[in-house]
Amino acid sequence: MSNEGLITEYRRLMDSIENPVGLTLDLKQQVEGEILDYYTASQTIRHFLARLNRKVFGNCNQRRGMKLQVVPVIEGGGNTGKRFHVHL
């Protein structure tokens, strides 16, 4: 898909979301000697969103599949020299 196609799809997605809110989360880069990588960052975000959806929607989250619409972007790490952080 071309850049223009991606941009069009992204705009369509953003237009379909009611009351959009932006959030940036900084992640701990090391816990108990284990260095954060992309996979661990992804798992951390999944865990965070599961807890957030449970707090917001309660049992409807599991029973009816209600959840917040989120577009996560993980940045940093690797050879970029930046710390891992997530934009939601």
Secondary structure, DSSP 8 states (H G I E B T S, - for coil): --HHHHHHHHHHHHHHSSS----EEE--SEETTEE--HHHHHHHHHHHHHHHHHHHHTTHHHHS--------EEE--GGG----EEE-
